[in-house]
Every structure is written in C-alpha cells, then in structure tokens.
Amino acid sequence: MKKLFLLSGLIILASAPLRSQELVKNSLVTGICYAGNKVKKIYIPPPEKFLRKDGSKTGAAINVYYTATPANYITAVDFAVSILESLLPEDVNIAVMVTAESMTSGVLANSGTGGLAGGWAIDALDPNAWYPVALAEKIYGESINDDLTGDISLTISTDANWYLGTDGNTPDFQYDLVTVVIHELIHGLGFFDTMSADASTGSWGIVSIPVIYDTFIENLLGNKLIDTLKFENPSVELKNEITSGQLYFNGPLQKNANSGVSVKIYAPSTYDPGSSISHLDENTPDPNALMTPFIDKGEAIHDPGQLTMSMLGDMGWINTRFVHVNPPDTEEHLSQIEISATIVSDTLYERNKVGLVWSFDEFNTSDTVYMDSPESNDTFTATIPVPFFDTKLEYYMFVRDHFLRMYRSPSYIDEFRYSVRIGMDTIKPVIVHTPVEYYFEKIDTIRFEARAADNIEIDTVYAEYRVNDGISMFAGLTAGENNSYTGAIKAGPLSLQGGDSVLYRIIARDKASVPNIKMVPENGFFSIRIEDISTVVSSYSTDFTDASGDFFNIGFEISKPENFSNYGLHSEHPYESPETDGGKLDFSAMLRHPVKYDANGMIISFVEVALIEPGEEGSIYGT
C-alpha cells in the first residue's frame, strides 16, 4: 500500500455558540488483503454473540450499498457484515460502499475510509489523533458523513478464486470471501496505520498527526513510535524501529484480553507498504489470526477474535462520552449556575468520581467538584456559585472508566473549555452565508439562506434588499434545524430584466437587553446579477466568431487564444487550482436561447472537441 493522502477541510457549523467540527475527506486506503500462497485448512466459526438464537442478539447497523458487484458475492458479504454487526455497539450506524473489479495480482481486496475526523473535534479520548469517520461517528454520537459518501469503501477482486459459501467449508484451492470481507472492514473501522519507510528513513502521520492506531505502537522497551522525544519524525531511528520485527500494540483493553501482555504486530525487516504495522504478527494463534497479513487458501476465520476486538476497543469502539448542552450566556444576576451532563458508556465507569473542574479567572486558579446523580441514573449535576456579575465561568468534566482511561469533555482542554458569560452581552451574532451570484430574468422566486447563531439567543434574522438603486425592502428568514434560516420573495413584482442587479445583505439581531446586530457583509451589499434569456429558436449553430452574447459563462469564455486559428468556447487553461486539496471547480456555459424540439428529440454536434490535458505528476502539456 502506497500511502498517499488527498485532504480537504470541511468546516461544519454546529450548535450555538458556534463550534467548529472538522471532517477531513481523503483518498486513504486503510487496508490491502493479500492472497497467501499456502493452503491452510482451518475454520473458526462466528462468535457466540452472532450465533445466539434466543432473540438477545443486538448490535450495530451496517448499511451496505453495492455497485458493480456480482450478485453471487452478495450473500457472503452480507454474512460477513452481520457478524460484525453482532460485535459492535448497538448505537452505531455505518455505511459501507462495496464494488468489485479486476485488481493487481495477489490482491484479494482493499478498503478505505470515507474521511478522518480530528480527535479534538469529536471529544475523543486522545484529542491529538485522527479517527476514521466510522469510528469518529461512534465516539461523537452523531453522523458526520452522509451515507452516499460512505464511511468505509470495500473493493473486492473479481480475479480471485472465491469460495462464496458461509459455512466455512472452504476448499483448499479457494479463498474464503467471508473471511476477507471481515478482514477488510476491520481495517476500515480503524485497524490501520500511517507508518512508512524507505531505504533510509521512517515516518508517520497525516500533516504530522497520527491516526489513532499509530498511538498504541511501541517497541520492545515500551517506547512509543510517535514519541518525537525518542524518535524524530522522519528519521533513520524510526525506520529501524518500523523494520525491527519487535513492535507491539499496547492498550489497556488489549492487555486485559491478553493476560497483561502486549500483542505483537507485523513489522518485517523489509518494509512492506501493504502489510507492515497494520497487521498482527504472522505467528498469532489461529483464534486471533484474522488480522495477520495474508489469507491462505482454505482458511476460513469468521470470528475477529478477542485480541482484534479489544484493540478496536482501545481505539474507541468501547467508549465513554459526555452528552452535555453548554448553558447559554446570560444577563441575569445569578448567585449560582447548575451544570448537568449525561454519560453514555460502553463499559463501567467510576460513578462516584464524575468530576467538574471550573474557574472564573481563565484557569489561573481552579476548583473541582464531584457531580451528583439525583435519580441514580447516568445524568449528573453540579451547582457552581457565581462570585459576582460580569464574569465568565469556564469548565470541563472528567470521568474514569473500568479500564482506568480518563475521559474529559471537552477532551482537548488545553485549547477548548465550556464557558458561560454572566453579565451584559456585547457579543454580536455569527452569520455564515454563501452569496448568490446570479438569477435569470424569468425566475419566479429569489431565496435567501444563511446560518446564524448567538451566545445568548437569536431574536431575528432578515434580508434587506433592493433592485438597482431602488428603495430598500425587507424579508424575514424563518428558523430551521441546525441554526439554518431561509426566506423567499416573489420575483414577479420586482419586474426584473437582464442587466438588473438585486442588492442584498443578511442581518441578525440577538435577544440581549441592548440588542447586538450583525450584518453580512459588514459594509455595502452582495449583488445578484440578473441574466437575460434570449428568444426561443428551433435550431442553433455557431462557429463562435460573434457568439459572445449567446452564452452565459462561468469559467468559460469565447476567445481565440494564441496559436489558435478560430474562435472557440474555452475553459481557463491552465485553470486555477481549488483552494483546498481534493477540491473541484465547476465550469459551465449555457446557451441563452431556449431551443424548441419535437418528439424526435434533439441532435447536438460539434466540429471540434477541446483537448483535455493530463494532470498526472510529471506529465507535459500537449502529450
């Protein structure tokens, strides 16, 4: 596996007050399953949880979306998925995108993740690591990636000689598809690393941040490979460790499942980019051998094993989180303020030591109080005395679980803490809005959309607009979900024509005793161009010599570039790169003349079609 990363940031507006949550979309392949050359007749049946017939079987919901997958593969894939569903926590929904295609010789399948989320944004146990989106959603307790994108992608080789049954009776000349699917999906759940090595140096990380799996890898002396005080990144020393043959996964759940001993991982003396680090050692005993680097003929392992499941638990599949709504700022003269939170945990936790650490002086000093559970359930409260008016309370909460892991909320307390301002409010609302660039003159409705939030509460959001230099008019925006506000005005009474402009701005007012008002833009107005539509025609033809007025272009232009003999419709070339890696630019050219056609349809033909240059690294324009 060559570890190339394509990253693009997506900032999502969350609850009030605004809080950024970052999801990084990427093309990271999380695992490759190689075909072994040996015959290994073995069958490890599914785990007891899967085999229960008493109606007590519960678990996650994994939704599978198939594309170009042979119909005879589906039974085996669904069976593998149902095994994992029985083992994962029931508060989980995972979208898996499955396809099948011809692959490199010796490769049975590969998997990928639909995105990575920073631990600091999802209140993960380790805030300084990346988490694959399937795991991030489990930790965060909410979906952060839509199903159409997928949390995990799985590609199955159509070249392999597959055993498609589900009974584990795999012939010694075939590979068991159920085994391979479970193996690859576990990679997508988080069982993958970012370690790599070349002839001289080793390295890890995506923008110098490890994935959560990386954080558990250590050498025989117990030194973590991501400890830059021990091993510079990159460095020769790191390369030597990655290829030492003596690396281990050390986590509290894993050691609990393995009699207190760390589990050895696959770290051959010659770095293998498809297998090194992200698999268990080849000599792992059969009941836990699913995640070794090679699947042999006849090998059917339908149980991930306690070691693998405990490692996933260490990464966050066994998790504890606080569900908490930060009280809004207030202008009331309070003598005390009550803080409450609900704990959602997959294991036991220390109920008598659910703590709240608070400060009124930006944590120059702080106090700690243990929270009570009046109903003896998982909801805990604490009351904090307010020393005076016009102050700010900052706080975070903590609890330790059965495995002595200390969870905090917010988890990245060095940078983020909950806060409540008690005093006169002078903070303006925040507005997020993408300006509308144009409408056509025949439009029926002009819509305004924005997202707005405030530290106390939004009172009103509205749009001020006018046509050209006319008088200002106003349209209220209605509140929706997730701080969204929408409004619409009928375009007919405005008598819009091509060449007109609709000028507008979005205004939000909060509920402070002396209201704070925010306008976007701060000065002036956004301008919506009104584009004209030409007469209806039954046919249209042009050589672009005098067609500039016939098209409405975004990213295209009608021109005759240097060394061209004729005019044509050209995109920018070379076109400007998107602002983010992995982003895209949308170019369009629309004929202003509506074309009328009959039941015979329409024929569109071109004399010449533009040459599209290759974009691969090292390619030369014109080749």
N, C-alpha and C positions, 0 to 999 in steps of 0.2 A: 504494500500500500504506500503510494507516494503521498505524503501528507501536504496537500495544497489546500489553502483556505481562501474562500471568497467571502468577504464580510461586508455587510451593510447594516447601519444602525437604524433602528425604528424606535422612535420615542412615542410612547403612548400616554395620553392624558388620563390620569387616574382620578381618584376621589378628591374631594375638597378637604383641606387645602391641596393644591396640585402636588402630585408626587410622580416623578419620572420612573418608569419601569422600562428597562432596556431589553429588547429581544434582538439578538444578532442572527440574521439569516445567513446561511453558509452552505457551501457545497462539500462539507467534510464527510468523507467516507469513514464510518465508525468501525467497520469490520470487514474482513475478507475471509471466507471459509475455503480452505484448500483441500483438495482431494488427496487422501493418503494413498500410498502405493501398496500398502499391505492389506491382508484380509484379517479382520478381527471380528469373529463371530461372537457377539455379545448382545444381550438385551437387558436393559434397565427399564422396568415398567414405569408408567406415570406415577406421581406421588399420591399418597393416601388422600390428600385433600381433593384431588381430581377424581379419584375412584369412589368417593362416598356416594352412596345411593339412597341415603336417608333424608334427602332434601335439605341437608345442612350446608351443602356446598355453596359458598359465596366467593366473591372476588371482584376483580376489575372488569371493566367493559372495554374490549378491544374491537374497534370497528375497522374492518378490512375493506379496502377499495381496490378492485382488480382492474388492471389494464393490460391487454395483450398477454394474458396468462392462459395457457392451455387449460381447458375445462377439467381434464383428468388430474391436474395438480391441486385443484381447489380443496378436495376432501382432506388431503394430507396437511395443507396449510391451515385449514380451519381447525383441524385436530390439534396441531401444534399450538395455535393461538389459544384454544380452550384450555390447554394445560397451563399456560402462563396466566390466563385469567384466574384460574383457581388459586394461584400462588401469590398474586399481587393484591395489595389492599383494595377494598371494595369502593373506596372513594375516588377511584381513578378511571378516567376515560382516555383512551389512546387511539389515535387514528394512524393506521398503517397503510401505506401505498405499496401495492405489490405489482410487479411486472416480471416478465420473463424474456430473455434474449440470449443470443449466442455470446459467449464470454471467452476470455483468454483460456487457453488450455490449462487444465489443472485447477481452475477456479470453479467451485460449486455454486457460490452465491456471494453477494455482498450486501451490506446495509449502510444506511446513512441516517443522519438526524436532520429534522426539518428546521432546526435552529438551536442556538445556545443562549441561555439567559445568565446574566451575572448574578452570583450569589447575593451581592449587596442589594439587588433589586427585588429579590423574592424572599428575603428573610431566611436564607439558608443557614444551616449550622456553620458552614465555612463561607463567609461572605466574599472571600478573595479567590474564588474559583468560578469557572464556567460550568454550567449544568446543561445537559441535553434537554430539549424542550419537553419531552415526555416526563422526565424526572422533575423538571422545573415546575410543571403544572401540578404535579403531585404535592410538591413542597409548598407552593404558593396557594394551593386550594382553589385555583381558578384556571380556566382555559386562557392561554396567551397566544395560541396559534390556531387558526381555523382549520377545520377538517379537510378542506380542499387542498391546503398546503401539505398537511400530513405531519405527524410527529416523528414517524420513522418511515424510511423507504427501504424496501426489500426487493432486490433483483435476483432472480433465480436463473441459473444457466439452463438453456434448452439443449445443451450438448452432452450433459451428464447422463449416465445410465441410471435412472432413478428407480427406486422401489417406492411405489406410491401407496402402499398399504399403511394401515395404522396399528397393526398387531405386533410390530417389532420383529416379525419373522423375515428379516432381510436376507436375501440370497448373498452368497459370498462373491458375486460378480456385480452387485449393485450398491448404490449409495442410498441411504435412508433419508427421504425428503423431510420427514417429520423432525428428525434429529438436526438437520442442517437449518431448518427454519427456526427452531427454538434457539439454536446457537446464535444465529444472526440477529434475531430480535433482542436477545440479551445484550449484544453489543449496542444496539440502539437504545437500550434502557440506561446505558451509562458505562458499560464494560469496555471502555476504550481509552487510549492514552494519546498524548501529543509528543511523546519522546521520539527522537530520531537521531541518527548518527551517520556520518560519512566517514571517509578514510581517516580523518584526523580529529574531528570534534563531535561532541554530542550536544543536544539542545532539547528544550521543551517549551510548550506554551503557545498560546494564540495571543498576539500582542503582549507577550511576556506574562500572561496569566495562565495558570494551569487549568486543565479540566479536573473535575473532582476526583476522578480515578488516579490521576498523577499524584495527588496529595498523600496517598497511602503507600506509595512505593518507597522502599528503603533498602539499604544494603545489609550485609551480614552484621555490621556493627550497630545497626539501628539508625544510621544517618539517612534522613530523607533526601531523595534526589532533588527536590525542589528547594532545599535549603541552600540559598546562594552564599551563605557564610561558609558552607562546606564545599560546595561545588559551583563555580561560576557558570553562568549560562549565557553563551555556549562555552565549552571548554574541553580540553583533552581529557581532564579528570572525569568529566561527565560521560564522555564517550566510553572510557574504560569501565565505568560502572554499568552502563547500558549493555555492554557486551561481556560482563563478568561471569555470567552464569550463576550469580549469587544475589538475586534480587527477590524481595518478598513484599507481599501485601500485608500491612499491619493495621487492623482496625478492631475496635472493641467487640463488635458483633461477630466478626470472623474468628477472632481468638476464642470467644465464648463457645463457638461451634466447633472449634478445632483443639480442644483441650489446652487452651492457653498458648498455642503455637501459631506463629505467623505462617501464611501459606506461600509456598514458593511459586514464582511466576516464570514464564518462558523468557530467557534472556541469553540466547546463544552467542557464541564468541564472534560469529559473523552476523552483523545486524541484518535482520530480515524485516523490511518495511511492511510486510503483510502480516507478520506473526509476532515479532518481538514485543514484549512487555504487555500486550493486551490479551494474553492468554495464560492459562495455568501451565505449569511445568509438565512436560510430556510424561513424567513418571507419576503423575497424580493418580491415586487409586480409582478404579473403574466407576464406583458410585458417584464420584465427583468429577469425572473426566470429560464431561460435555464441552467445557471451555478450554480444552487443550487445542493446540494449533491445527491439527489435522483430523479429518473424519475419514476413517478407513471403510473399505468395502465390508458389508455385512454388519457394520457397527450401528446399533440402534440404542440410543440413550434418550429416553423420553422423560427424564427427570433431571432438572438442572443440578440438583444436589445441594446439600446443606451449605457447603463452602461457597458456592456461587451465590446462593440466595442471601447468605449472611454478608457477603461482600456488597451486594446490591443494597442491603440494609444499611451498611456503613455509609454508602454514598448518599442515602437519603430516602430509600424506599421504605425504611422504617423510620418514621419522622415524628417530631413533636412541633407544633406551631401554636402561636397565639392568634386568636381571632379578636381583633380589637378595633374599635372605632375611636379615633382621636377626637376628643371633645373639641368643638369649635371655639375660637377665640370669643371672648365675651366682654361686654361693657358693664356687666352687673358688678356690684360691690359684694364680692363673695368673701366669706370667712373661711370656707373650705371647699374643696372640689373632690368629687368621687371619680375614681378611675376603675373601670371594670374590663375584664377580658375573659374569653373562653379558651380553654386549652383543648386542642384536638391532637390526640396522640395514638400512635400505633403500638405503644407499649406502656408499661407502668412509668409513673413519674413521682417525684417527691412532693406530695400534695401539701405537706406542712411547711414547705420551703419555696413557695411560689413568691418570688421577690419583686419589689418595685424600688428602683433607685431613682431619687429625684433631687432636683436642685433649682434654686431661684437665682443663682449667680453664674450661669453658664458653666456649671460644674467646676468652678474653683473650689467649692465645697459641695458635699452631697450627703444625703441621708438615705437609709434603706429601711423599708418596712415590709413585713411578710403579709401577703394578701389573704383574706378570709374567703371561705365558700359558705355563705349563709344557708344555702339549700343542700349542702354536701354533695354537689354535683361538680361539673367541670368549669363552672363560672366562678371567678374570683374577683373580689373588690378590695379597694383600699381607699381611705379618706386622707387627703393631704391638706393640712392647714395652710391658708393663704396669708402671708405675713402683712401685706399691705396692698393697696390699689396701685395700678400702673406698674405691673410686674409681669414676668414671664416664667411659667413653670416648664421645665424640661425634665423628661423622664424616660426610662426604659424598663423592661421587665425581664425576668430570667427564671428558669426552672431547670432542674437536672433530671434526666431520665434514668431508667433502670440500668442502663449501661454507662452511667456516670458522664454522659455527654451534656454539656451545659448549653442550653438554648437561650438566646436573647432575642428580644424584639423591641426595636429594630436590631437586626443582627450585626450590622456594621456600625457599632456605637461610636467608633472614632469619628465618624462623619455625620451620622444621622441619629437624631433622637426625636421622640414625640415632644410636642410643645403646645402650650395653651397660653395665649396672651390675655391677661386680665387688666383691662384699662381702656382708655379712649382709643378707638380704632382709627388709624390713619393709613391703612394699607388698601390700595386700590385692587379691584378685581383683576383677574388674569383672563385674557381672551386669546384663543387660538382660532385663526381663520385663514383659509386659503382663498385669495381673491379670485373672483370670476373675471375672465379676460374678455369674453365676447358672447353675444347672442345674435341670432339672425332676426331680421325685422319682422318676420311672421310669428315670432314666439308668442305664446299665449300667457305665460306666467314667468315672472322673474323671482327666483328663490334666493333667500339669504340663509346661510348655515354657519354656525360658529359653535365653539365650546367655551364655556365660561365657568369660572369658579371663584370663590372668595373665602377668606379666612374666617369670616363670620357667616354670611349667607348672601346669596344673590337676591336682589329685590326685583330688578327689571333688566331685560336685555331687549334692545330695539335697534332698528336700522334707520338712519337718516339718509334720504336720497333725493336727488333732483335730476331732471333731464337738461343737459347742456347747462345754460346759465339761469335756469328757471328757479322757482321758489322751492324751498326745502319742504319735503313731506316725510312722514314717519310711518313705520310699520313695526308692530310688536313681534317679537320672536317668542315662540312657545317652548317651554322647558320639556325635554325628553329624558332619556336614560343617559347615564354617564356624562352628565354636565353638558349635554347637547341642547342646542337651541335652534329652532327653524322658523322661518316665516316666508310668506309669499305675497306678491302683489300682482294684480291683473295688469297685463301689458297693454291691452286694448285701449283703455282711456288715455294712455300716455302718447298714443299716435306715433310710435317710434318708426323711424325711417333709417335706411342705410346712411351712415355718416354721423348719426347721433351718438351721444355718449350719455350713459347713466352713471352719475357720480354718487358714491355712497360711502358710509362708514358705519361700523358696528359700535354701539355704546352699551356699556353695562354699569349699573348702579347697585351698590350693596345696601344692606339694612342697618348700617351704622347710624348712631344718633345724629351725627353730621355725615350725610352720605358721601362716600368716596365714589368717584366716577372715572371710568376708564374708557378711552376711545381708541379704536384701531381703524386707520392709522392715527397716530398722535396728532399729526398736522395734516390738513388737507383731506383728500378723498381718494378712494380707489376709483378707477374708471373702467366701466364696461363698454367696449366698442359694440356698436350695432352695425352688423354687416348686412349689405343688401343682397337680395335674391333676384336674379335676372329672369327674363321671360322664359316660359316653357317652350321647349323645342322637341321635335320628333327625331332629330339626329344632330350629331355634333362632330366636327372634325377640325383639327388644328395642327399646324406644324410649329406652334408656339412662337412664331415670329411676332405676332401682335396680340397675344392671348393673355397678357398680364392682368387685364381686368376681368377675365373669365373665371379665375380661380381664387379661392380663399386659402392661403397657405400658412401652415405652421411648420417651420423647419425646412420648407421647400422654397425655391424661388425659380422664376423663369429667367434664364440668363444664357449667355454664350461665353463660357469660360475660355481662358487662354488655350489655344491649340484645338479648340472645337470649331467645326465648320458651320454649325447651325445652332439655333436656339433650342433649348430643351427644358424640361422640368427637372431641376437638380436639388438633391438634398445638400446640406452643408458637407463639404468634403475637403480635408478630413473633418468629421464632426466632433464637436466638443465632448469631452468625457463627462458622464454624470458626476455629480458632486460626491457620490458615495460608491464604494466598490460594489460591484454586482448590481448597480442601478441600471436604469434604462431611460432612453429618451423617446418620446412619441412624436413622430413627424406625420403630417397629413396634408393633403392637397384636395380641396373639394371644389368641384365644378359648380359655379353659381347658377347655371342654367339647369332647372329640373328637366329631365329627359323623359318624355312620354313613350311608353312602349305598350304593345298589344299582347295577345295571348301567345304569340310566337316567341316572346321573350326579347332579350337584348344581346347584341354581339358587341364586345369591346375588344378592339385590336390595337396593336402597337407596331410601328415601323421599326423602332429600336427600343431595347430594354437596357436600363443602366447596368453597368458592370459594378458588382459589389466586391470590394477589395477584401482579401483575407485579413483576419485580425490576430492570427496566432503570433506568439512571440518569435521574432526573427524573420517574419515574412516581409516581402518587399512589395511596395505598391506597384500594381501593374502585372504581377506574376499570377 
